[in-house]
Amino acid sequence: MKIIAMIPARYGATRFPAKLMQDLGGKPVIVRTYEAVIATKLFEEVYVVTDDDRIEQAIASVGGKVIRSLKEHPSGSDRLAEASKDLEVDIIVNVQGDEPFTETGNLQSLIRIFQEDTSNEVDVASLMECITDSQEIANPNNVKVVLNKNSDALYFSRAPIPFARDEKHPATYYKHIGVYAYRKQALQQFTELSPSLLEETEKLEQLRYLENGFKIRLALAHTPTIGIDTPADLEKARTKILQKN
């Protein structure tokens, strides 16, 4: 089974433009993410996929491999589908460019889902973590996921799901972490599908998979991550870098 990692890296993020080139302890966020993925030693190849010269130059400066996106894409998955079309791979792990603290254990959990899926039922694997803080649960930037008994996703939402109707049965809330692994065939099929109604409503690309019958299996993250969606998140990440040093 050939497994590679790909990091989609778009300069003009909607909520926090240019976030991937923001300084994080002396290096751009995207370089921190790339180096974290390389350090896991889990992949035969690691690529950053971008259409931006600044990001390409930043990765090239540390000896990284870049695949240039040839056109605009509505999602990171679409970008990776284009970039991986002619590559001979089985599993593609998609690490978000704004996840500079990606851990080996988390990525191993993704890979293990496919290693244990002997019947090849799973199309996509992803990560989640349990959250209990009411503000985190209510925050629409934190995508929540509900699961079936096999840990397969039933639905993803920016809303607090499930809704705890009865106080005698408190809800458990899982925050989705935007790290994915795909079978190459599923990724290629994804990009051939039109954006779905729920995807466009919630602005969550993973809903396109669910609406079209693909199976997404979740694993609990070993270590909480700090995704950088806002300037406040960047400050938290800078504090963590200082603590590590």
N, C-alpha and C positions, 0 to 999 in steps of 0.2 A: 504494500500500500504506500504510494508516494504522497507525502503530505508537504504542502508548502504554506507559507503565510503571505498574505497580501494586505497592505495598509492603504486604503483609499484616502487621499489627502486633497481636499478642495480648499482653496485659499479663502473664498468668499462665503464663509458660513453665515447662515441667516441670523442666528441669535447673537453671535460673537465673531464678526468679521476678522480675518487674519489671526485667529486664535492659535493656529498651528505654528505660526512664526513668532509668537510671543516668547520672551525670554523666560526660561525656567532653570534657574541655577546655572546660568552661563551658556545654556544651549537652547535652541528653539524647541518648543513642545514636540514637534514632529520628529526631531532627532532623538529626543529622550525616549519617545515611543519606539522608534526603530531599534535603538540600542537595547531596550528592554526585551524586545522580541528576539533579537539575535542572542542575547544572553541566556535564553531558555535552552538553546541547543536542541530544540525539538524538530526543526524543519530542515529539509534539504535545501530550500531556497527561501529568502525573504525579499519581497519586492514592495516598494512604495509606488502607488499608482496615482499619478497626478497630471493635470493639464497646466500647471503653473511653473514658470521658470524659477521663481524664488525657492519654491519647495524642492524642485529638482536639484538646484545648486547646493542647498543645505544638506541634502542626503548624499550627493556626490562628494561633498567635502569630507565626509567621514567614510568614504569608500563603499557606500551603499548602492544597491541596484534599484533603478527607476524604470518603470514602464510608463510611457506617455499615453494619456487618454487622447483619443483622436477627436472626440466630440463631447458635447454637453450631455449629462445624464441626470435623470430625475432622482436617482438614489445611488448610494455606494455600491449596492449589489449589482446594479446595471453597469457601473464603472468596472467592477471586477470581472463581470461576465465578458465584457469586451476584451479586457487585458489578458484573460486566461484562455480565450477561445482556442488558440493554437498551441497551448502548453500541454504536455503529456503528464497529467497529474490525476490523482484519484480524489483527494480531499484538499479543499482550499479553506484555510482558516483566515477569516476576515477580522483583523484587529483595527478598531477605530483609531484614527490618528490622534485623538484627544484623550487616549488612555495611557499616559506615560508610566504608570505603575503596574503594568501588566505583569502577572506573576506566573512562574512555571507551573505551579499546581493548578491554576485556573485553566490554562491551555491544555494541560494533561487531561483534565476532566472532559473537555470537549472531544479530544482525540479518542478517549476511552469509550465514549458513547458509540462511535463507529466501530471500534474494535470489538465491542460486545454485541453489536447489532448483526448477528450472524445471518439473519434472514433479509438483511438489506431493506428494512422497512423505513428507517429514518432518513429523511432527506436533508434536514438541517439540524444542527445542534447549537445551543446557546447557553448562556449563564444567567443566574439570578442570585439575589441575596435577600434574606428576610429583613424587613424593616418594621419598626414598632413606633417610631416617633410620628405623632399625628401630623406635624407640618410636612415631614417627608412624604407621608402617605398622600396628603392633599396636593402636593406640589405637582403640577402638570408636566414639569420637566423630568420627573421620575416616572418612567413608564412601568405600570404594574402588569403582572401576568397571572392568570389563573390556569390550573393544570388538571389533567385527569389523573387516575391512579397510577399510570405509567410514567408520570412526569412529562407528558406531552401537552403542549400548549393548547388551551381551549380558546383563549382570547388575550390580546394585549390592549391596554388602554392607558390614556393619560388620566382618566378618572380613577377614583379610589374603588377598586374592585377586589374581592366581592363586597357587596354592601351588607353590613351586619344588621339585619332586620331584627334579630332577637338577641338581647344582651346575654342570654344564657348560652349562646353559641357564638363567642367572639371570633372574628375573622382573622386569618393569617394572611399577611400581605407580603408579596414577593416583588421586589424591584428588579426589572429586567436590566441586565448589563449588556451593552451593545457590542458584544464579541460573538461572532458566529463562526461556524464551520459548515461547509456545504459539500455534498457530493457534486462533482463537476457537472454532471448531467442535470441536476436540479437547478444549479446556478444558471446554466445556459437556458433551461426552460423558463426560468423566472423572467429573464430579460425579453423573452418572446411574448410574454403576457402583457396585456394592457393594464395600466394602473387601475386598481380595483376601487369600488365605492368606499369601503371602510378605510382603505389605505389613504385615500384622498381626504376623508373626513377627519381622521385622527392624525394624519401626516406621519404614519408609521408603515414603512415598507414591508415589514414582516407580515402584515395583515394580507398582503397580496398572496403570500404562500398559503395562509390558512383558508382564504376564500376560494382558492383553487385546489384544495384537497391535499396539499403537501403536509407531511408530518414534521413538526419541530419539537425536538426533545430537549428539556432543560436539565442542567445540573447546578447544584449549589456551588457558588464560588468558595474557594478555600480562604481567600483573603479579600476583604472589602477593597473596592477600587475607587479612585478619584477621577471621574470623567470631567473634562473641562468644557462646560457649556456656557458659563458666564464668567465675567471678571472676578466675581466672588470665588468661584471654583478655582480660578487661577491662583488667587492668593492662598487658598488652602493647600494647593499643590506646592507652592513656593515654601510654605511653612514645613511641609513634609520633607522637602528636599533638604532644608536646613537641619531638620531633626536627624535625618539620615547621615548627614555629614558631620 
